[in-house]
Amino acid sequence: MLKTKLLHPEILDALGRSGHGSQVLIADGNYPFVTGSPALARKVFLNLMPGIVQVTDALKALVETIPIEAATVMTPPDGSPQAIFEEFKQILPAGLELTPLKRYEFYEKAKDPSTSLVIATGEQRRFANLLLTIGVVKKGE
């Protein structure tokens, strides 16, 4: 029996195959899941219906499962921070800064071959995409 709260078998399998420096994309309901990520990335569709599952729900499960060393967010053309970014900061490890990228820069970063997992959500808030970089497990964790 697993002790982690994350129980989704496809996500656990993809994370187990990923390593330090691999990226995990948690995408909102407007993201081009297939064309906006590498062909070899595992795509897990949790977008049951609008609003379910939210990006923050997926993030809460991942934070308890993997070490996160970096987090990149998508900003609108004017570069303005979105309200959901504050929620991300509350969930992510303390002191981890969000790196903002505009839409097309974000797409390019997410398409990098190091993106091993894409989690499609039903998140309705715009620009609620989050790209996580997996860190290393530190001694004692």
C-alpha positions in Angstrom: 0.0 0.0 0.0 1.3 3.5 -0.9 1.8 6.1 1.8 1.7 9.1 -0.6 -1.6 10.8 -1.2 -0.9 10.6 -5.0 -2.5 7.3 -6.2 -2.9 7.9 -9.9 -1.0 4.9 -11.5 -0.1 6.7 -14.8 1.3 9.8 -13.0 3.3 7.6 -10.5 4.7 5.6 -13.4 5.7 8.7 -15.3 7.3 10.3 -12.2 9.2 7.0 -11.5 10.7 7.2 -15.0 11.6 10.8 -14.6 14.7 12.2 -12.8 16.5 15.3 -11.8 16.0 18.0 -14.3 12.9 16.4 -15.8 9.9 18.7 -16.2 6.3 18.2 -15.3 3.6 20.4 -16.9 0.3 21.0 -15.1 -1.8 22.5 -17.8 -5.1 24.5 -17.6 -8.1 23.6 -19.8 -7.1 25.9 -22.6 -3.6 24.5 -23.1 -2.8 22.6 -26.3 -1.9 19.4 -24.5 -0.7 17.4 -27.5 0.9 20.1 -29.7 2.3 22.1 -26.8 4.5 19.3 -25.4 7.0 16.7 -26.6 5.6 13.7 -28.4 7.2 11.3 -26.0 5.9 13.0 -22.8 3.3 11.0 -20.9 -0.1 12.7 -21.2 -2.5 12.2 -18.4 -6.0 13.7 -18.9 -7.6 14.7 -15.6 -9.8 17.2 -17.3 -13.1 15.5 -16.3 -15.2 18.7 -16.9 -14.7 22.4 -16.7 -13.3 23.2 -13.2 -12.5 19.6 -12.3 -9.6 18.8 -11.6 -7.9 22.2 -11.0 -4.2 22.9 -11.5 -3.8 23.5 -7.7 -5.3 20.1 -6.9 -2.6 18.4 -9.1 0.1 20.6 -7.7 -0.8 19.7 -4.1 -0.4 16.0 -4.9 2.9 16.5 -6.7 4.5 18.7 -4.0 4.1 15.8 -1.5 5.5 13.3 -4.0 8.5 14.9 -5.8 11.3 17.4 -4.9 10.7 20.6 -6.9 13.7 22.8 -7.7 12.0 25.3 -10.2 8.6 26.5 -11.2 7.8 28.4 -14.4 4.4 30.1 -15.1 2.8 31.4 -18.2 1.9 35.1 -18.3 -0.4 37.0 -20.7 1.2 39.3 -23.4 1.4 42.2 -21.0 3.4 40.1 -18.5 1.1 40.7 -15.6 1.1 38.2 -12.7 -2.1 36.2 -12.4 -4.1 35.7 -9.1 -3.4 31.9 -9.2 0.3 32.6 -8.9 -0.2 33.5 -5.3 -1.9 30.1 -4.8 1.0 28.4 -6.4 3.4 30.1 -4.0 1.3 29.0 -1.0 1.5 25.4 -2.2 5.1 25.2 -3.5 8.1 24.8 -1.1 8.9 28.0 0.8 11.2 30.4 -0.9 10.7 28.9 -4.4 10.4 31.7 -6.9 8.1 31.6 -9.9 9.8 32.2 -13.2 7.4 34.0 -15.6 7.4 33.4 -19.3 5.1 34.9 -21.9 2.9 32.4 -23.8 5.1 31.4 -26.7 8.2 31.3 -24.6 6.4 29.1 -22.2 5.3 26.8 -25.0 8.8 26.4 -26.2 10.1 25.6 -22.7 7.3 23.0 -22.3 8.1 21.4 -25.6 11.6 20.7 -24.5 12.4 16.9 -24.5 13.0 17.1 -20.7 9.2 17.4 -20.2 8.3 13.9 -19.3 4.8 14.3 -18.0 1.8 16.5 -19.0 -1.2 16.6 -16.7 -4.2 18.0 -18.4 -6.7 19.6 -16.0 -10.1 21.2 -16.2 -8.8 24.5 -14.8 -10.8 27.4 -16.1 -8.6 30.2 -15.0 -6.6 31.6 -17.9 -2.8 31.5 -17.8 -2.9 28.8 -15.0 -0.2 26.7 -16.5 2.7 25.6 -14.4 5.9 23.9 -15.5 7.8 22.2 -12.6 11.4 21.0 -12.7 12.1 18.0 -10.6 14.9 18.4 -8.1 16.9 15.8 -6.1 15.9 14.1 -2.8 18.1 15.6 -0.1 19.6 13.4 2.7 17.0 12.9 5.4 13.9 13.5 3.2 
